[in-house]
């Protein structure tokens, strides 16, 4: 069931968090104009050749990855629930000179709007802390299927749900199978960009907002990999790739994480190797 009330709380939390996040990123437009990219190799590989392809970026946030995909030749449309994020993305597109269409909407509303316009895309993409803001994973899968052209591809790179069982200090604390109503955080979306520092600011890190505290609560739905895959296959898509990664790209999810080559974050040395991200590709029959 779609919980629009939860999505609205998340919209308010993300509006303020997005301002804090972007306050730490130096001259993003200049970085992109000079050929810079905020993408990691995993998403580029899973998307495949996107030159000249129409690409829908769901939950695109402030548009940095979307415009980086446009730099690779895609014709991009980004959708996000945050007013602040979409305003920033549109300005970044103008300032960088990289074309992109950005629309502010709850993705479930947008699926209906786009279907009414007859829109479909060669690629649909989502990544990094996206799906757990959604209250209906089956509706998400169906919406993606509707948005794909025959022969189209959906690519997802996301934090591994197994990692959600840990507290900041790596102690086991949270349920892998959360309650159906989701989990509410009274302190909303935090400033994970400040926490990660240079790892999430390829254009350069600046101090920006200090000691950010979000006054708006947020709600998460921690979907397991089985639920994600089933939502896509039940919607008629064929899973072609499923990968797990023992690192997180850029994000310092827990205390003591070590940075390795390519801004990949690993658990502290005393812990075993753990799945911290997963990626998948699902395709629509041609």
Secondary structure, DSSP 8 states (H G I E B T S, - for coil): ---HHHHHHHHHHHHHHHHHHHTTB--HHHHHHTT-----HHHHHHH---TT-EEEEET-TTSHHHHHHHHTT-EEEEEES-HHHHHHHHHHHHHHT---EEEES-HHHHHHHHHHTT--EEEEEEESS-GGG-S-HHHHHHHHHHHEEEEEEEEEEEE-GGGGGB-TTS-B-S-SS--TT-EEETT-S--HHHHHGGGG-TT-B---S-S----S-EEE----HHHHHHHHHHTT-EEEEEEEESSEES---STT-EEEGGGEEE--TTS-----EEEEEEE---
